[in-house]
Amino acid sequence: MKATQPKHPTQLYLIRHGEVEERYHKVFGGSRIDMGLSPLGQKHASAVATWLENTALYAIYASPMLRVQQTLAPLSEAKGLNPIIIPSLREVDFGDWTGYHWEGVKEHFGVSAFDWLEIIESAGIPNGESAAEVAHRVEPALIKILHDNPHKKVAIFCHGGIIRVILALMLGQPLKHMAHFNIEYGSISVVEVQPEKKHAFEIELLNFCLPTAA
């Protein structure tokens, strides 16, 4: 199967990194904590590589963060594709929330961590990135990826927050609306790009969670 098929849409495989180390579960790490994967996260990485083994990927793009690099490693090795590292695909900077558990955010900042997408789009997290700032750094990377890969299939390994930003940009929706989309560890979402259609961006797969070996 050829990686480039002129009559086919561009397909972006948006892949969230696998589960992180247990000590960082339900902790806001964002771009400031460069955590690694848990044993289950390593299984997520292997499952992604297995599921995509027969997919004709043209390129792999990725955040520079350790948890992402560890997740893409099995697929990169299997495909013989060196990842193209894009620093602007790093996770959101959660500012003063960094290192706090979800419950701790309520205790120390008086807001629900579950509303984080709405918060960064309005009042913002103290010393953190706003939704506009994240979109400002992610959008040029997304535009370049689309420009460089017409009619091709490419994988983008990154973070839950960044996948939501990409979806918001492609669908022309406020980031806070992406709270309706769950993006699990190790999940795969697929967006097709068909510029000739009225709805140029179509979600073909969302938050597909792969089975992992016991």
C-alpha positions as CSV (number, residue, x, y, z in Angstrom):
1,M,0.0,0.0,0.0
2,K,1.4,3.4,-1.0
3,A,1.7,6.1,1.7
4,T,0.6,8.7,-0.9
5,Q,-2.7,8.2,-2.7
6,P,-3.9,11.3,-4.6
7,K,-7.6,10.4,-4.5
8,H,-7.6,9.8,-0.8
9,P,-8.0,12.3,2.0
10,T,-5.2,13.3,4.3
11,Q,-5.5,11.3,7.5
12,L,-4.1,12.5,10.8
13,Y,-3.7,9.8,13.5
14,L,-3.8,11.7,16.8
15,I,-2.3,9.5,19.5
16,R,-2.1,10.4,23.1
17,H,0.8,9.0,25.1
18,G,0.4,6.0,27.3
19,E,-0.3,6.0,31.0
20,V,2.3,7.8,33.0
21,E,4.1,6.8,36.2
22,E,1.8,6.1,39.1
23,R,3.1,8.9,41.2
24,Y,1.8,11.4,38.6
25,H,-1.7,9.9,38.2
26,K,-4.3,12.7,38.4
27,V,-1.6,15.2,38.8
28,F,-1.3,18.3,36.6
29,G,2.2,17.8,35.1
30,G,1.7,19.6,31.8
31,S,4.8,20.9,30.1
32,R,6.8,21.4,33.3
33,I,7.1,17.8,34.5
34,D,8.8,15.5,32.1
35,M,7.4,12.2,33.4
36,G,7.9,8.7,31.9
37,L,5.4,5.9,31.3
38,S,4.1,3.3,33.7
39,P,4.3,-0.4,32.9
40,L,0.8,-0.1,31.6
41,G,1.9,2.9,29.5
42,Q,4.6,0.8,27.9
43,K,1.8,-1.7,27.0
44,H,-0.2,1.1,25.5
45,A,2.9,2.0,23.3
46,S,3.2,-1.6,22.1
47,A,-0.5,-1.8,21.4
48,V,-0.4,1.3,19.3
49,A,2.5,-0.1,17.3
50,T,0.7,-3.4,16.7
51,W,-2.6,-1.7,15.6
52,L,-0.8,0.5,13.1
53,E,1.6,-2.1,11.8
54,N,-0.3,-2.4,8.5
55,T,-1.1,1.3,8.1
56,A,1.0,3.1,5.5
57,L,2.2,6.0,7.5
58,Y,4.2,8.6,5.7
59,A,5.6,10.4,8.8
60,I,5.5,10.5,12.5
61,Y,5.3,13.9,14.3
62,A,5.7,14.3,18.0
63,S,6.0,16.3,21.2
64,P,9.5,16.3,22.6
65,M,8.3,15.2,26.1
66,L,9.6,11.9,27.5
67,R,6.2,10.2,27.9
68,V,5.5,10.9,24.2
69,Q,8.9,9.7,23.0
70,Q,8.5,6.4,24.9
71,T,5.0,5.9,23.5
72,L,6.1,6.3,19.9
73,A,9.3,4.3,20.1
74,P,7.9,0.8,19.3
75,L,6.1,2.2,16.2
76,S,9.0,4.3,15.1
77,E,11.3,1.2,15.3
78,A,8.8,-1.1,13.5
79,K,8.2,1.4,10.7
80,G,11.8,2.6,10.4
81,L,10.5,6.2,10.6
82,N,12.4,8.7,12.6
83,P,10.0,11.0,14.4
84,I,9.9,14.7,13.5
85,I,10.0,16.5,16.9
86,I,7.9,19.7,17.1
87,P,8.5,21.5,20.4
88,S,5.2,23.4,20.1
89,L,3.3,20.1,20.4
90,R,4.4,19.9,24.1
91,E,1.6,19.7,26.7
92,V,-0.2,22.8,28.1
93,D,1.7,24.8,30.7
94,F,-0.5,24.5,33.8
95,G,1.3,27.2,35.7
96,D,0.7,27.3,39.4
97,W,-1.5,24.1,39.2
98,T,1.6,22.1,38.3
99,G,2.2,19.3,40.7
100,Y,-1.2,19.4,42.3
101,H,-3.7,16.6,42.3
102,W,-7.1,17.3,40.8
103,E,-8.6,17.5,44.4
104,G,-5.8,19.8,45.5
105,V,-6.7,22.4,42.8
106,K,-10.1,22.8,44.4
107,E,-8.5,23.1,47.9
108,H,-5.8,25.6,46.9
109,F,-7.3,27.6,44.1
110,G,-11.1,27.3,44.7
111,V,-12.0,26.0,41.3
112,S,-12.8,22.6,39.9
113,A,-10.0,21.0,38.0
114,F,-12.6,19.3,35.8
115,D,-13.4,22.8,34.3
116,W,-9.8,23.4,33.2
117,L,-10.6,23.8,29.5
118,E,-13.1,26.5,30.3
119,I,-10.8,28.1,32.9
120,I,-7.8,28.5,30.5
121,E,-10.2,30.0,27.9
122,S,-11.5,32.6,30.3
123,A,-9.8,33.6,33.6
124,G,-6.8,31.5,33.0
125,I,-4.6,29.5,35.4
126,P,-2.1,31.7,37.4
127,N,1.2,31.8,35.5
128,G,-0.1,29.2,33.0
129,E,-0.9,29.3,29.3
130,S,-4.2,30.6,28.1
131,A,-6.2,28.8,25.5
132,A,-5.2,31.5,23.0
133,E,-1.5,31.1,23.7
134,V,-1.7,27.3,23.3
135,A,-3.6,27.6,20.0
136,H,-1.1,30.2,18.8
137,R,1.8,27.8,19.1
138,V,-0.1,24.7,17.9
139,E,-1.8,26.1,14.9
140,P,1.4,26.8,12.8
141,A,2.6,23.2,13.5
142,L,-0.8,21.8,12.4
143,I,-0.8,24.0,9.2
144,K,2.7,22.8,8.3
145,I,1.9,19.2,8.9
146,L,-1.2,19.4,6.6
147,H,0.8,21.4,4.0
148,D,3.6,18.9,3.9
149,N,1.4,15.8,3.7
150,P,-1.4,16.1,1.2
151,H,-3.3,12.8,0.6
152,K,-1.0,11.0,3.1
153,K,-1.4,9.3,6.4
154,V,0.6,10.7,9.3
155,A,0.7,10.1,13.0
156,I,0.9,12.9,15.6
157,F,2.0,11.6,19.0
158,C,1.2,14.2,21.7
159,H,-0.9,14.9,24.8
160,G,-4.6,15.0,25.8
161,G,-4.6,18.7,26.0
162,I,-2.9,19.2,22.6
163,I,-5.2,16.7,20.9
164,R,-8.2,18.8,22.1
165,V,-6.5,21.9,20.8
166,I,-6.0,20.3,17.4
167,L,-9.6,19.2,17.3
168,A,-10.8,22.6,18.3
169,L,-8.7,24.3,15.6
170,M,-9.9,21.9,12.9
171,L,-13.5,22.0,13.8
172,G,-13.6,25.7,14.4
173,Q,-14.9,25.3,17.9
174,P,-14.0,26.9,21.3
175,L,-11.6,24.8,23.2
176,K,-14.0,24.5,26.1
177,H,-16.4,22.5,23.9
178,M,-13.7,19.8,23.6
179,A,-14.5,18.9,27.2
180,H,-17.2,16.7,25.6
181,F,-14.5,14.5,24.1
182,N,-12.7,12.1,26.3
183,I,-9.1,11.4,25.3
184,E,-7.7,8.5,27.2
185,Y,-4.1,7.3,27.7
186,G,-2.9,5.5,24.6
187,S,-6.0,6.3,22.6
188,I,-6.1,6.9,18.8
189,S,-8.3,9.5,17.1
190,V,-8.4,9.9,13.3
191,V,-9.3,13.1,11.4
192,E,-9.7,13.1,7.7
193,V,-9.0,16.2,5.7
194,Q,-11.0,16.7,2.5
195,P,-10.8,20.4,1.4
196,E,-13.2,19.9,-1.5
197,K,-16.0,19.1,0.9
198,K,-18.2,21.6,2.8
199,H,-17.1,19.9,6.1
200,A,-13.4,19.7,5.3
201,F,-12.5,18.1,8.5
202,E,-14.3,14.9,9.6
203,I,-13.6,12.8,12.7
204,E,-13.4,9.2,11.6
205,L,-12.4,7.7,14.9
206,L,-12.4,9.3,18.4
207,N,-10.7,8.1,21.6
208,F,-10.2,4.5,20.3
209,C,-8.7,2.6,23.2
210,L,-6.7,-0.5,22.3
211,P,-6.7,-3.7,24.3
212,T,-3.4,-4.3,26.1
213,A,-1.8,-7.6,27.0
214,A,-2.2,-8.7,30.7
